[in-house]
Amino acid sequence: MHQARVDNNLSDTTSSAAELLNEQAQSRVILVCEHASKHFPQRYNDLGLSEADKTSHAAWDPGAFCLSEKLSKLLDAALVVSTVSRLVYDCNRPPTSPDAMRDISEQIEIPGNRNLTQAQMRERVDTVYLPFVSLLTQTIKKHGNAPIIVTIHSFTKIYNGHVRDTEIGIIHDKDSELAMTMVSLAQNQSNWRVDLNEPYSQQDGVAHTLQVHGTDNGLINVMIEVRNDLLETETQIDEMAKMLADLLKSSLIKINQPIDVRAAI
């Protein structure tokens, strides 16, 4: 069984903090993967982390980028990704959030994020967060035809000693229609446990991208969270991508928002 490309390092091949894939895609969906990479730009000296911590789920969402790539192909959807570790700057958090540049993640201390000066924080906002925001904003503007924003994440099975039974979480911002439809249909269509607003919800501060780029633009949006032990092999990712693509398409049809650009005109 082939291993999934879970060790990708997007920024090894690009100098930008964000990247657009499948730019010529034709569907209404725009996929977003804020935690796609575990890359630490050299200027940050790995934030003082050990090798194990740099590759842990604290640094990125294992499997999320590979899943996003598969979904991009299956849905013919544009994909915007951050190419820098979320420990440098979490692009799903605003600059005002203490979690944007946290100095501890679960049990992992992050020395390079302790006692950051205003100038240091501003540099990260300017070089990591704003390029990501700019690219996603431009992609939405160029897309037209009422794009649908779908963010892709993964989460760890055990967090702070607590075992999570949820396998797939569907999370919404203010508009819950798409998320609730997906959960309802998934209970009949999949063998995975699919829960609404688990393991996180809007109240946990995870809906920043959904709000700023989706809700504030009057666009349909949803977040998909997949437990990362279900994204460890190519076979697992292929199966998950196929199920999620079918689920998203059928859910959008059910709420009269077909994925096909031509049907939305």
KOLNUMI-750135 format. One record per residue: y, z, x of N, C-alpha, C in turn; residue number from 1. Coordinates in steps of 0.001 Angstrom, whole numbers, always signed. Layout:
BEGIN
PT      n_c2      n_c3      n_c1     ca_c2     ca_c3     ca_c1      c_c2      c_c3      c_c1   seq
PT         Y         Z         X         Y         Z         X         Y         Z         X   NUM
...
This chain:
BEGIN
PT      n_c2      n_c3      n_c1     ca_c2     ca_c3     ca_c1      c_c2      c_c3      c_c1   seq
PT     -1190        +0      +863        +0        +0        +0     +1236        +0      +897     1
PT     +2156      -916      +626     +3343     -1028     +1457     +4305      +114     +1184     2
PT     +4918      +619     +2242     +5918     +1657     +2086     +7239     +1043     +1648     3
PT     +7940     +1728      +769     +9243     +1263      +321    +10242     +1350     +1477     4
PT    +11268      +549     +1400    +12286      +558     +2436    +13221     +1740     +2218     5
PT    +12660     +2950     +2420    +13426     +4169     +2141    +14273     +4603     +3329     6
PT    +14147     +3913     +4469    +14906     +4318     +5644    +16040     +3348     +5927     7
PT    +16469     +2605     +4897    +17546     +1648     +5119    +18796     +2366     +5588     8
PT    +19584     +1677     +6392    +20813     +2226     +6934    +21877     +1158     +6757     9
PT    +22430     +1080     +5577    +23270       -37     +5205    +24399      -305     +6197    10
PT    +25036      +749     +6677    +26199      +548     +7528    +25857       +99     +8952    11
PT    +24582        +2     +9284    +24218      -537    +10591    +24597     -2006    +10703    12
PT    +24758     -2680     +9563    +25033     -4115     +9585    +26372     -4471     +8960    13
PT    +27165     -3476     +8614    +28473     -3751     +8028    +29464     -2703     +8482    14
PT    +30713     -3113     +8650    +31749     -2170     +9058    +32459     -1570     +7855    15
PT    +32119     -2044     +6662    +32765     -1556     +5460    +32044      -328     +4922    16
PT    +32777      +496     +4192    +32188     +1688     +3587    +31555     +1385     +2239    17
PT    +31673      +144     +1770    +31071      -261      +505    +30650     -1717      +601    18
PT    +29643     -2061      -179    +29113     -3419      -117    +28766     -3910     -1515    19
PT    +29033     -5196     -1758    +28698     -5836     -3030    +27526     -6783     -2811    20
PT    +26457     -6586     -3567    +25273     -7432     -3497    +25126     -8215     -4797    21
PT    +24518     -9390     -4704    +24305    -10262     -5866    +25633    -10556     -6569    22
PT    +26593    -10963     -5774    +27959    -11177     -6261    +28043    -12223     -7370    23
PT    +27161    -13209     -7333    +27205    -14291     -8312    +26364    -14012     -9553    24
PT    +25965    -12767     -9751    +25119    -12407    -10895    +25780    -12785    -12211    25
PT    +24931    -13073    -13210    +25429    -13600    -14475    +25336    -12638    -15657    26
PT    +24622    -11527    -15531    +24518    -10620    -16671    +25744     -9719    -16748    27
PT    +25864     -9008    -17878    +27009     -8117    -18091    +26906     -6830    -17278    28
PT    +25719     -6481    -16832    +25509     -5207    -16136    +26079     -5244    -14721    29
PT    +26799     -4182    -14361    +27195     -3940    -12974    +26516     -2645    -12558    30
PT    +25633     -2737    -11568    +24924     -1571    -11053    +25744      -910     -9944    31
PT    +25649      +404     -9866    +26371     +1161     -8851    +25423     +2173     -8229    32
PT    +25420     +2246     -6904    +24599     +3236     -6202    +25493     +3961     -5190    33
PT    +26019     +5100     -5606    +26969     +5839     -4776    +26315     +6521     -3584    34
PT    +25022     +6845     -3700    +24323     +7604     -2655    +23220     +6765     -2021    35
PT    +23534     +5507     -1732    +22534     +4553     -1264    +22134     +4740      +191    36
PT    +23004     +5324     +1014    +22803     +5300     +2467    +22838     +6689     +3097    37
PT    +22072     +6836     +4173    +22120     +8061     +4978    +22819     +7809     +6314    38
PT    +23687     +6833     +6329    +24410     +6470     +7557    +25593     +7410     +7804    39
PT    +25715     +7855     +9066    +26836     +8670     +9493    +27638     +7886    +10527    40
PT    +28833     +7420    +10197    +29648     +6729    +11201    +29788     +7576    +12461    41
PT    +29799     +6920    +13596    +29746     +7608    +14881    +30878     +8623    +15053    42
PT    +32033     +8349    +14468    +33187     +9230    +14674    +32984    +10635    +14103    43
PT    +31972    +10808    +13253    +31750    +12115    +12640    +30670    +12932    +13360    44
PT    +30105    +12376    +14434    +29129    +13118    +15255    +28015    +13751    +14427    45
PT    +27524    +13007    +13440    +26422    +13456    +12577    +26727    +14760    +11838    46
PT    +28012    +15137    +11800    +28451    +16372    +11129    +27718    +17604    +11648    47
PT    +27137    +17499    +12858    +26438    +18633    +13456    +25074    +18910    +12848    48
PT    +24528    +17928    +12123    +23255    +18118    +11420    +22058    +17806    +12306    49
PT    +20925    +18423    +11991    +19675    +18102    +12677    +19158    +16761    +12182    50
PT    +18200    +16193    +12910    +17619    +14910    +12485    +16974    +15034    +11113    51
PT    +16294    +16149    +10872    +15639    +16343     +9570    +16657    +16406     +8447    52
PT    +17759    +17107     +8665    +18775    +17248     +7624    +19484    +15918     +7359    53
PT    +19641    +15101     +8398    +20324    +13810     +8237    +19533    +12836     +7375    54
PT    +18230    +13044     +7265    +17398    +12133     +6473    +16903    +12768     +5180    55
PT    +17341    +13989     +4906    +16891    +14696     +3709    +17628    +14196     +2468    56
PT    +17192    +14680     +1301    +17842    +14271       +57    +19279    +14776       -29    57
PT    +19650    +15716      +824    +21041    +16171      +836    +21975    +15074     +1325    58
PT    +21468    +14210     +2199    +22298    +13181     +2820    +22408    +11911     +1992    59
PT    +21432    +11673     +1115    +21419    +10451      +315    +20452    +10634      -844    60
PT    +20269     +9587     -1638    +19284     +9593     -2723    +18119     +8699     -2311    61
PT    +17053     +9281     -1748    +15922     +8460     -1298    +15377     +7574     -2416    62
PT    +15196     +6314     -2094    +14619     +5372     -3039    +15611     +4723     -3984    63
PT    +16808     +5295     -4098    +17774     +4786     -5080    +18266     +3387     -4737    64
PT    +18500     +3121     -3456    +18980     +1793     -3073    +17920      +730     -3336    65
PT    +16672     +1031     -2958    +15595       +54     -3184    +15409      -205     -4678    66
PT    +15472      +841     -5478    +15372      +677     -6925    +16536      -151     -7449    67
PT    +17724       +99     -6949    +18906      -653     -7379    +18774     -2127     -7037    68
PT    +18260     -2423     -5849    +18053     -3823     -5448    +17090     -4534     -6396    69
PT    +15997     -3863     -6725    +15008     -4450     -7646    +15636     -4694     -9020    70
PT    +16375     -3714     -9507    +17018     -3849    -10813    +18062     -4964    -10791    71
PT    +18765     -5090     -9671    +19759     -6147     -9548    +19132     -7525     -9736    72
PT    +17938     -7699     -9182    +17239     -8978     -9318    +16685     -9165    -10729    73
PT    +16071     -8120    -11271    +15459     -8221    -12599    +16492     -8437    -13700    74
PT    +17665     -7828    -13532    +18712     -7919    -14549    +19738     -9011    -14248    75
PT    +19622     -9616    -13065    +20650    -10537    -12571    +22011     -9858    -12627    76
PT    +22073     -8676    -12004    +23262     -7829    -12067    +23901     -7652    -10693    77
PT    +25217     -7636    -10653    +25928     -7302     -9425    +25640     -5843     -9076    78
PT    +25662     -5540     -7782    +25349     -4188     -7316    +26373     -3757     -6275    79
PT    +27061     -2653     -6556    +28029     -2074     -5624    +27441      -799     -5034    80
PT    +27412      -709     -3706    +26821      +452     -3052    +27777     +1046     -2028    81
PT    +27693     +2362     -1860    +28354     +3022      -744    +27435     +2908      +464    82
PT    +28005     +2678     +1628    +27193     +2498     +2832    +27300     +3680     +3794    83
PT    +27817     +4806     +3304    +28012     +5998     +4126    +27378     +7198     +3424    84
PT    +26793     +8103     +4184    +26163     +9289     +3614    +27108    +10065     +2714    85
PT    +26565    +10594     +1633    +27373    +11385      +710    +27835    +12703     +1325    86
PT    +27250    +13105     +2462    +27719    +14322     +3122    +29038    +14081     +3866    87
PT    +29296    +12830     +4208    +30607    +12491     +4781    +31639    +12491     +3662    88
PT    +31316    +11783     +2597    +32125    +11811     +1366    +31239    +11368      +215    89
PT    +31199    +12157      -843    +30406    +11822     -2019    +31255    +10963     -2949    90
PT    +30928     +9675     -3012    +31744     +8740     -3785    +31623     +8925     -5298    91
PT    +30771     +9842     -5742    +30708    +10183     -7160    +31488    +11463     -7448    92
PT    +32438    +11775     -6583    +33308    +12927     -6777    +34747    +12521     -6455    93
PT    +35720    +13050     -7201    +37126    +12771     -6882    +37560    +13581     -5677    94
PT    +38630    +13183     -5001    +39100    +13934     -3829    +39439    +15387     -4122    95
PT    +39728    +15713     -5368    +40064    +17092     -5731    +38839    +17989     -5880    96
PT    +37641    +17410     -5879    +36425    +18199     -6077    +35970    +18853     -4773    97
PT    +35596    +20129     -4817    +35061    +20785     -3612    +33727    +20188     -3166    98
PT    +33057    +19468     -4066    +31777    +18848     -3724    +31929    +17482     -3059    99
PT    +33152    +16980     -2952    +33358    +15670     -2329    +33004    +15700      -851   100
PT    +33316    +16823      -197    +33024    +17006     +1228    +32497    +18424     +1410   101
PT    +31359    +18710      +819    +30827    +20077      +785    +30352    +20542     +2158   102
PT    +30436    +21858     +2388    +29980    +22392     +3679    +28604    +23034     +3586   103
PT    +28012    +23038     +2389    +26622    +23458     +2225    +26018    +22685     +1066   104
PT    +24781    +22243     +1240    +24061    +21519      +190    +22680    +22142       +63   105
PT    +22438    +22801     -1051    +21217    +23580     -1239    +21120    +24574       -89   106
PT    +20080    +24458      +776    +19926    +25391     +1893    +20508    +24851     +3195   107
PT    +21077    +23654     +3145    +21527    +22985     +4369    +23014    +23223     +4601   108
PT    +23330    +23818     +5735    +24733    +23996     +6117    +25208    +22756     +6857   109
PT    +26468    +22388     +6640    +27023    +21162     +7221    +28209    +21542     +8100   110
PT    +27959    +21815     +9386    +29016    +22303    +10281    +30241    +21401    +10321   111
PT    +30016    +20083    +10306    +31135    +19141    +10427    +32035    +19089     +9216   112
PT    +31667    +19794     +8156    +32522    +19826     +6963    +33212    +21176     +6774   113
PT    +33035    +22076     +7736    +33665    +23383     +7616    +35137    +23308     +8032   114
PT    +35973    +23949     +7246    +37392    +24111     +7593    +38083    +22785     +7921   115
PT    +37815    +21786     +7103    +38476    +20498     +7306    +39973    +20628     +7046   116
PT    +40761    +19969     +7882    +42208    +19959     +7667    +42550    +18940     +6589   117
PT    +43759    +19020     +6078    +44207    +18041     +5090    +44150    +16630     +5669   118
PT    +44492    +16490     +6939    +44475    +15179     +7581    +43043    +14644     +7694   119
PT    +42097    +15503     +8024    +40701    +15084     +8126    +40143    +14663     +6767   120
PT    +40474    +15433     +5743    +40012    +15067     +4406    +40652    +13759     +3954   121
PT    +41929    +13582     +4249    +42631    +12359     +3867    +42009    +11152     +4544   122
PT    +41608    +11325     +5815    +40981    +10201     +6540    +39706     +9762     +5852   123
PT    +38912    +10704     +5374    +37658    +10346     +4701    +37910     +9697     +3345   124
PT    +38884    +10212     +2637    +39247     +9590     +1365    +39666     +8139     +1602   125
PT    +40507     +7926     +2626    +41046     +6596     +2900    +39995     +5618     +3413   126
PT    +39031     +6111     +4201    +38093     +5197     +4860    +36730     +5094     +4186   127
PT    +36399     +6046     +3302    +35098     +6017     +2631    +35248     +5863     +1115   128
PT    +36002     +6766      +495    +36104     +6779      -965    +36925     +5608     -1509   129
PT    +38134     +5412     -1000    +38998     +4385     -1566    +38450     +2963     -1398   130
PT    +37808     +2613      -274    +37196     +1279      -197    +36098     +1076     -1245   131
PT    +35336     +2129     -1516    +34298     +2049     -2549    +34933     +1850     -3922   132
PT    +35943     +2653     -4233    +36645     +2532     -5514    +37265     +1143     -5657   133
PT    +37885      +670     -4594    +38534      -642     -4627    +37530     -1759     -4891   134
PT    +36386     -1718     -4207    +35385     -2766     -4383    +34826     -2749     -5804   135
PT    +34532     -1573     -6324    +34000     -1493     -7682    +35041     -1938     -8703   136
PT    +36282     -1540     -8492    +37359     -1958     -9394    +37522     -3468     -9402   137
PT    +37518     -4077     -8213    +37646     -5538     -8108    +36464     -6241     -8769   138
PT    +35270     -5691     -8582    +34071     -6297     -9160    +34148     -6281    -10681   139
PT    +34596     -5183    -11234    +34742     -5077    -12696    +35779     -6067    -13212   140
PT    +36919     -6161    -12521    +37987     -7062    -12954    +37555     -8521    -12904   141
PT    +36815     -8890    -11861    +36373    -10275    -11712    +35267    -10634    -12686   142
PT    +34545     -9618    -13120    +33361     -9873    -13948    +33729    -10409    -15320   143
PT    +34669     -9747    -15992    +35026    -10157    -17347    +33889     -9898    -18317   144
PT    +34043    -10357    -19561    +32976    -10292    -20566    +32407     -8892    -20758   145
PT    +33303     -7895    -20845    +32920     -6522    -21177    +31727     -6022    -20370   146
PT    +31882     -5848    -19067    +30758     -5384    -18254    +30258     -4007    -18669   147
PT    +28996     -3746    -18339    +28335     -2479    -18651    +28037     -1786    -17324   148
PT    +28539      -576    -17138    +28403      +135    -15868    +27165     +1020    -15903   149
PT    +26255      +797    -14940    +25020     +1572    -14850    +24891     +2118    -13429   150
PT    +24937     +3429    -13282    +24802     +4035    -11959    +23363     +4507    -11745   151
PT    +22879     +4350    -10515    +21483     +4647    -10178    +21415     +5758     -9130   152
PT    +20647     +6797     -9439    +20487     +7943     -8539    +19020     +8363     -8481   153
PT    +18698     +9187     -7476    +17392     +9856     -7451    +17627    +11339     -7203   154
PT    +16633    +12149     -7578    +16764    +13596     -7397    +15446    +14166     -6894   155
PT    +15526    +15318     -6255    +14350    +15934     -5655    +13561    +16738     -6691   156
PT    +12248    +16759     -6531    +11380    +17461     -7485    +11601    +18968     -7442   157
PT    +11838    +19497     -6245    +12051    +20943     -6097    +13467    +21176     -5586   158
PT    +14253    +21917     -6349    +15643    +22175     -5977    +15905    +23673     -6049   159
PT    +16313    +24237     -4920    +16526    +25688     -4829    +15318    +26471     -5338   160
PT    +14129    +25976     -4995    +12895    +26649     -5363    +12429    +26405     -6781   161
PT    +13192    +25649     -7548    +12852    +25390     -8946    +12208    +24009     -9081   162
PT    +11036    +23956     -9729    +10337    +22676     -9944    +10911    +21995    -11168   163
PT    +11273    +20742    -11016    +11830    +19970    -12117    +10737    +19124    -12759   164
PT    +10537    +19296    -14041     +9525    +18524    -14760    +10028    +17157    -15195   165
PT    +11329    +17041    -15359    +11911    +15741    -15712    +11553    +14711    -14651   166
PT    +11166    +13514    -15090    +10862    +12427    -14162    +11978    +11378    -14139   167
PT    +12553    +11129    -15289    +13691    +10217    -15389    +14740    +10886    -16267   168
PT    +15961    +10958    -15757    +17052    +11515    -16540    +18029    +10423    -16928   169
PT    +18467    +10451    -18173    +19475     +9518    -18659    +20697    +10342    -19016   170
PT    +21816    +10065    -18350    +23001    +10914    -18443    +24186    +10106    -18949   171
PT    +24973    +10722    -19816    +26122    +10005    -20372    +27417    +10748    -20099   172
PT    +28522    +10010    -20226    +29852    +10606    -20193    +30217    +10918    -21643   173
PT    +31354    +10505    -22136    +31779    +10853    -23498    +30980    +10102    -24560   174
PT    +30679     +8834    -24307    +29947     +8021    -25280    +28448     +8158    -25015   175
PT    +27735     +8738    -25960    +26313     +9034    -25756    +25372     +7994    -26357   176
PT    +25898     +6959    -27022    +25044     +6052    -27793    +23984     +5363    -26940   177
PT    +24385     +4761    -25839    +23420     +4043    -25009    +22386     +5012    -24429   178
PT    +22839     +6135    -23899    +21923     +7104    -23291    +20905     +7613    -24309   179
PT    +21367     +7966    -25484    +20462     +8489    -26505    +19476     +7428    -26977   180
PT    +19931     +6191    -27055    +19039     +5090    -27440    +17965     +4873    -26387   181
PT    +18355     +4927    -25116    +17389     +4749    -24031    +16327     +5840    -24054   182
PT    +16743     +7078    -24245    +15781     +8186    -24274    +14836     +8036    -25464   183
PT    +15374     +7671    -26605    +14556     +7508    -27810    +13512     +6413    -27630   184
PT    +13936     +5262    -27112    +13002     +4156    -26912    +11993     +4473    -25810   185
PT    +12438     +5174    -24756    +11555     +5482    -23624    +10394     +6366    -24043   186
PT    +10614     +7213    -25029     +9547     +8099    -25484     +8388     +7309    -26087   187
PT     +8666     +6090    -26508     +7620     +5227    -27069     +7145     +4160    -26099   188
PT     +7969     +3859    -25070     +7681     +2715    -24205     +7131     +3088    -22833   189
PT     +7299     +4323    -22384     +6907     +4648    -21009     +5967     +5844    -20962   190
PT     +5291     +5950    -19832     +4397     +7086    -19595     +5084     +8189    -18800   191
PT     +6351     +7967    -18447     +7097     +8966    -17707     +7831     +9902    -18663   192
PT     +8104    +11113    -18192     +8901    +12044    -18983    +10376    +11699    -18806   193
PT    +11004    +11291    -19887    +12405    +10876    -19865    +13216    +11864    -20693   194
PT    +14235    +12475    -20072    +15040    +13494    -20747    +16511    +13113    -20747   195
PT    +17207    +13560    -21769    +18646    +13332    -21878    +19396    +14422    -21112   196
PT    +20344    +13987    -20270    +21206    +14903    -19514    +20427    +15915    -18683   197
PT    +19380    +15432    -18017    +18617    +16202    -17051    +18389    +15324    -15812   198
PT    +18336    +15901    -14609    +18510    +17325    -14288    +19981    +17740    -14195   199
PT    +20881    +16795    -14494    +22310    +17081    -14484    +22932    +16566    -15774   200
PT    +24151    +17008    -16029    +24900    +16508    -17167    +26360    +16350    -16765   201
PT    +27155    +15836    -17675    +28582    +15664    -17436    +29230    +16971    -16993   202
PT    +28751    +18095    -17524    +29330    +19402    -17196    +29109    +19796    -15735   203
PT    +28159    +19129    -15061    +27902    +19419    -13648    +28791    +18607    -12717   204
PT    +29677    +17804    -13292    +30597    +17027    -12477    +30023    +15739    -11928   205
PT    +28928    +15240    -12527    +28267    +14049    -11986    +28718    +12747    -12648   206
PT    +29667    +12825    -13576    +30048    +11640    -14344    +31341    +10987    -13855   207
PT    +31747    +11279    -12624    +33022    +10760    -12120    +33078     +9233    -12159   208
PT    +32083     +8572    -11606    +32082     +7104    -11607    +32044     +6569    -13035   209
PT    +31211     +7175    -13876    +31121     +6739    -15270    +32480     +6844    -15950   210
PT    +33169     +7952    -15718    +34446     +8169    -16386    +35522     +7215    -15880   211
PT    +35723     +7181    -14576    +36834     +6421    -13994    +36654     +4916    -14178   212
PT    +35437     +4432    -13967    +35224     +2984    -14004    +34664     +2491    -15336   213
PT    +34066     +3409    -16099    +33508     +3027    -17388    +34362     +3483    -18555   214
PT    +34314     +4772    -18848    +35014     +5325    -20009    +36501     +5001    -20002   215
PT    +37169     +5197    -18870    +38622     +4968    -18805    +38986     +3500    -18982   216
PT    +38011     +2609    -18782    +38231     +1176    -18995    +37700      +705    -20347   217
PT    +37222     +1655    -21152    +36669     +1288    -22452    +35348      +550    -22348   218
PT    +34607      +789    -21257    +33356       +76    -21016    +32146      +973    -21286   219
PT    +31083      +384    -21786    +29818     +1092    -21980    +29294     +1512    -20610   220
PT    +28750     +2716    -20511    +28267     +3197    -19209    +27167     +4211    -19388   221
PT    +26320     +4328    -18353    +25226     +5289    -18369    +24772     +5550    -16933   222
PT    +24229     +6732    -16688    +23652     +7074    -15390    +22143     +7232    -15531   223
PT    +21410     +6667    -14571    +19956     +6805    -14538    +19579     +7601    -13297   224
PT    +18854     +8694    -13488    +18356     +9540    -12392    +16825     +9466    -12383   225
PT    +16224     +9153    -11229    +14769     +9076    -11110    +14299    +10066    -10056   226
PT    +13278    +10843    -10358    +12765    +11814     -9380    +12239    +11065     -8168   227
PT    +12642    +11479     -6989    +12395    +10653     -5809    +10941    +10579     -5346   228
PT    +10077    +11484     -5839     +8662    +11346     -5493     +8012    +10193     -6256   229
PT     +8748     +9610     -7213     +8273     +8446     -7953     +8806     +7150     -7364   230
PT     +9488     +7256     -6212    +10095     +6090     -5566     +9703     +6012     -4094   231
PT     +8483     +6428     -3778     +8080     +6517     -2374     +7395     +5261     -1865   232
PT     +6888     +4410     -2741     +6203     +3187     -2314     +6780     +1985     -3040   233
PT     +6531      +805     -2489     +6988      -434     -3124     +6398      -578     -4517   234
PT     +5123      -213     -4667     +4472      -324     -5970     +5150      +574     -6994   235
PT     +5439     +1806     -6602     +6135     +2723     -7506     +7503     +2173     -7912   236
PT     +8233     +1668     -6936     +9573     +1160     -7219     +9508       -75     -8105   237
PT     +8550      -960     -7849     +8388     -2141     -8695     +8114     -1750    -10145   238
PT     +7211      -793    -10335     +6857      -357    -11691     +8043      +310    -12386   239
PT     +8755     +1145    -11644     +9907     +1842    -12219    +11013      +852    -12561   240
PT    +11281       -91    -11678    +12331     -1072    -11929    +12018     -1915    -13152   241
PT    +10766     -2336    -13283    +10376     -3154    -14444    +10568     -2359    -15738   242
PT    +10129     -1108    -15757    +10275      -300    -16962    +11750       -87    -17303   243
PT    +12566      +269    -16290    +13969      +557    -16550    +14735      -693    -16971   244
PT    +14406     -1831    -16376    +15070     -3084    -16766    +14767     -3409    -18220   245
PT    +13495     -3300    -18589    +13106     -3575    -19980    +13754     -2575    -20932   246
PT    +13783     -1313    -20526    +14358      -265    -21368    +15853      -494    -21578   247
PT    +16545      -831    -20502    +17982     -1051    -20609    +18285     -2249    -21502   248
PT    +17548     -3332    -21306    +17783     -4534    -22120    +17512     -4269    -23600   249
PT    +16396     -3636    -23897    +16052     -3385    -25295    +17021     -2395    -25937   250
PT    +17496     -1413    -25162    +18442      -434    -25690    +19788     -1083    -25994   251
PT    +20234     -1970    -25120    +21508     -2649    -25341    +21441     -3578    -26556   252
PT    +20308     -4215    -26740    +20134     -5054    -27933    +20186     -4190    -29189   253
PT    +19559     -3026    -29117    +19504     -2135    -30282    +20898     -1651    -30703   254
PT    +21803     -1487    -29738    +23164     -1058    -30080    +24123     -2251    -30158   255
PT    +23546     -3445    -30280    +24327     -4681    -30455    +25236     -4981    -29270   256
PT    +24716     -4738    -28084    +25440     -5044    -26851    +24501     -5779    -25901   257
PT    +24149     -7036    -26219    +23184     -7769    -25394    +23656     -7929    -23959   258
PT    +22682     -7977    -23062    +22969     -8030    -21635    +23484     -9407    -21195   259
PT    +23164    -10427    -21974    +23510    -11801    -21647    +25008    -12021    -21829   260
PT    +25680    -12519    -20785    +27107    -12772    -20845    +27438    -13733    -21979   261
PT    +26623    -14770    -22146    +26907    -15774    -23176    +26879    -15174    -24565   262
PT    +26031    -14164    -24776    +25937    -13546    -26093    +27115    -12631    -26379   263
PT    +27842    -12245    -25328    +28961    -11327    -25498    +30283    -12053    -25705   264
PT    +30290    -13363    -25483    +31533    -14142    -25605    +31866    -14405    -27065   265
